[in-house]
Each structure stands twice: as structure tokens, then as C-alpha cells.
Amino acid sequence: MLAVLAILAMLAMSMTIPMWRPARESEDDDLVEMSLALYADDPPTHRVTEAQTRETLARFRREPVRGRVAVLDAGGEAVGYAFLVSFWSNELAGEVCIIDELFVREGWRSRGSGSRLIEAIDAGDILWPGRPVALELEVSPANVRALALYERLGFEIKRNATMRRKSGGVAR
């Protein structure tokens, strides 16, 4: 009987097409868990904590001009998320949407969700206010599947290298 239920659950999952929508505050626990899973899969140079992620969620709600959170919804279940961050570019004469974090749970990957996210942002639908002049994202060089996807979607490696100096850093 358990095997039959497992097969039925897999069939229902395979027929569900997850869609992107704005996150709800009631989903914060799921979002934090997925963010921590993202960083467990691809460790950052600086540790990301639960408190830090909760502050990001709260800040985006208080100040949506800074960014927004999108949830990948599969029949009412949050199976992925993206942090979308605003940046005004003088060079490009408009607002750039930076996909700061993108995560889809195992089992829901390779179903076109990344492509649908890019299309939704490009369209200026409910995920992002208006059409951005450009989209940017970071991808781990070791993630060859993601690199190939982003190149198919028209992303290119920028000419200029991105550099970072944390506040309070020492000049040498």
C-alpha cells in the first residue's frame, strides 16, 4: 500500500507545473530553510545565518524598492524561491534586477522553473514592478548545468570583473 501511495505522489508531482508568485510572510520559515539549503549546497565565502535571512525578508517587506522575494509554488507548496534585488544603472539608463539567490528543491529541478522566472521578470508581471533594463545573476563556475541554462537564456559574462570590499576593510 505504501508503494502505491508513493507512486501516486510521484505522479501528482510530475503533473504539477510550479509557478512563480510573490512570497507571503507566512512562508518565512520555508524561505529560511531553503536559503540555508542553498548555502549548504554551494558554501559562500561568508557564513549566512537564519537571522540574516530573516532580516533580508523583513527588509524587503518594509522597503520593496530594495528587493522582492519570489516563491515557486507547486500546488500550494513552496518548492523554490528567488531574492530579486534592485539596482539603478546609469550606464544602462534604468533599473537592473539582480537575481541574488535562486533555489529550487531537489525533485522539482529541471522542469523549466528557472526559465519561467526569467520570463516573468522580463515581462514585468507581478514579480517585478515594470520591465528591468537588464537582469544579472551570479553562478558558481562549478555549476555547469546552470551556466548552460543561463547562456541559453541570453546571459553573458560581464566584461568588467566584480570586486567587493566589506565595510571597515583595511586599505593596503
Phi and psi in degrees as a GROMACS rama.xvg file:
@    title "Ramachandran Plot"
@    xaxis  label "Phi"
@    yaxis  label "Psi"
@TYPE xy
-63.0092  -36.5374  LEU-2
-64.3445  -39.8638  ALA-3
-64.8628  -43.6959  VAL-4
-62.7636  -39.9874  LEU-5
-64.1122  -41.1209  ALA-6
-65.3931  -42.93  ILE-7
-62.5101  -40.6473  LEU-8
-63.7392  -41.4071  ALA-9
-65.4889  -39.1045  MET-10
-64.1902  -44.224  LEU-11
-62.2409  -41.3146  ALA-12
-63.6353  -40.075  MET-13
-70.9312  -22.0732  SER-14
-90.414  -14.5563  MET-15
-80.8805  129.331  THR-16
-103.334  107.21  ILE-17
-66.0005  144.529  PRO-18
-126.984  148.783  MET-19
-84.9025  141.045  TRP-20
-153.456  164.504  ARG-21
-62.5722  144.387  PRO-22
-72.6297  154.933  ALA-23
-112.451  148.164  ARG-24
-57.1496  -32.4184  GLU-25
-65.3717  -11.9816  SER-26
-97.266  5.78783  GLU-27
-54.6947  -41.019  ASP-28
-61.6312  -43.4682  ASP-29
-63.7841  -41.1101  ASP-30
-64.7314  -42.6242  LEU-31
-62.2226  -45.9312  VAL-32
-60.379  -42.579  GLU-33
-68.9859  -37.9418  MET-34
-62.4886  -43.5788  SER-35
-65.6796  -35.0362  LEU-36
-65.5244  -39.427  ALA-37
-56.8434  -47.9427  LEU-38
-74.8111  -20.9035  TYR-39
-72.5851  -37.7974  ALA-40
-70.3971  -36.4434  ASP-41
-136.93  81.5244  ASP-42
-56.7725  133.402  PRO-43
-82.5967  173.227  PRO-44
-74.8728  -24.0267  THR-45
-124.964  135.147  HIS-46
-59.6145  134.969  ARG-47
-107.301  128.951  VAL-48
-107.562  165.712  THR-49
-59.7247  -44.8632  GLU-50
-60.6859  -40.5947  ALA-51
-62.4091  -44.8603  GLN-52
-65.6469  -40.9247  THR-53
-63.7296  -37.336  ARG-54
-65.0978  -39.6264  GLU-55
-61.1771  -46.0985  THR-56
-60.3317  -45.6037  LEU-57
-65.5535  -41.2424  ALA-58
-63.3724  -43.9143  ARG-59
-63.5826  -35.2986  PHE-60
-69.0608  -42.249  ARG-61
-71.1759  -35.5622  ARG-62
-131.746  73.0369  GLU-63
-62.2193  -14.4331  PRO-64
-66.9248  -24.236  VAL-65
-76.232  -36.479  ARG-66
174.409  173.667  GLY-67
-141.612  161.862  ARG-68
-117.877  129.591  VAL-69
-108.213  142.999  ALA-70
-115.898  137.908  VAL-71
-89.9882  110.576  LEU-72
-102.955  123.592  ASP-73
-118.652  93.1561  ALA-74
61.3705  36.9801  GLY-75
92.6436  -3.1735  GLY-76
-105.76  131.896  GLU-77
-77.7179  112.061  ALA-78
-113.431  4.70626  VAL-79
-174.172  169.959  GLY-80
-156.517  163.536  TYR-81
-144.22  136.193  ALA-82
-94.1311  120.076  PHE-83
-109.762  119.333  LEU-84
-116.607  137.149  VAL-85
-87.5464  140.402  SER-86
-146.714  125.607  PHE-87
-88.6819  128.206  TRP-88
-112.353  117.624  SER-89
-66.1599  -42.5394  ASN-90
-57.0992  -42.6877  GLU-91
-94.8761  -2.01738  LEU-92
58.9379  46.5434  ALA-93
171.172  -173.135  GLY-94
-84.9261  131.477  GLU-95
-103.522  135.36  VAL-96
-99.2481  115.655  CYS-97
-97.5039  122.1  ILE-98
-84.2128  95.2751  ILE-99
-76.5254  -39.0187  ASP-100
-139.399  139.627  GLU-101
-141.681  123.681  LEU-102
-142.56  136.741  PHE-103
-129.657  132.587  VAL-104
-62.1868  147.018  ARG-105
-52.8653  141.056  GLU-106
94.3548  -20.7288  GLY-107
-113.145  1.89857  TRP-108
-80.3441  163.996  ARG-109
62.0482  37.7653  SER-110
-123.507  15.1917  ARG-111
86.1526  8.93615  GLY-112
-66.5506  -38.6843  SER-113
-62.3119  -43.8226  GLY-114
-62.5638  -42.1818  SER-115
-65.1372  -34.7642  ARG-116
-62.9512  -48.5923  LEU-117
-60.159  -44.6706  ILE-118
-61.1349  -42.2582  GLU-119
-65.7106  -41.7091  ALA-120
-66.6204  -45.6388  ILE-121
-57.1862  -36.808  ASP-122
-74.2888  -15.1564  ALA-123
68.8475  36.0487  GLY-124
-83.1491  -150.825  ASP-125
-66.9903  -14.0173  ILE-126
-77.9074  -29.8651  LEU-127
-141.553  137.503  TRP-128
-76.6766  98.4369  PRO-129
86.1835  177.481  GLY-130
-90.3134  123.229  ARG-131
-72.1084  155.961  PRO-132
-75.3139  -20.2078  VAL-133
-161.475  159.839  ALA-134
-116.906  142.667  LEU-135
-133.45  153.724  GLU-136
-157.714  164.854  LEU-137
-111.431  147.904  GLU-138
-143.325  139.126  VAL-139
-65.7781  130.586  SER-140
-57.3871  -24.3783  PRO-141
-77.0188  -15.4781  ALA-142
-88.7982  77.5318  ASN-143
-66.5204  -32.3441  VAL-144
-64.3676  -44.9011  ARG-145
-66.1103  -42.0367  ALA-146
-56.9694  -45.8345  LEU-147
-63.3658  -41.3964  ALA-148
-60.5105  -50.525  LEU-149
-63.9291  -36.6355  TYR-150
-65.4472  -40.5425  GLU-151
-61.5143  -31.6648  ARG-152
-84.426  2.49348  LEU-153
98.5834  4.31176  GLY-154
-74.4652  144.92  PHE-155
-131.085  153.815  GLU-156
-69.7505  131.185  ILE-157
-68.4672  149.562  LYS-158
-64.8923  -43.2502  ARG-159
-89.3571  140.278  ASN-160
-75.6845  145.335  ALA-161
-89.7807  132.232  THR-162
-121.482  155.166  MET-163
-139.313  138.551  ARG-164
-130.754  118.837  ARG-165
-69.506  145.697  LYS-166
-56.5149  140.529  SER-167
83.4533  3.70967  GLY-168
-66.7084  157.706  GLY-169
-97.1479  128.302  VAL-170
-73.7706  143.181  ALA-171
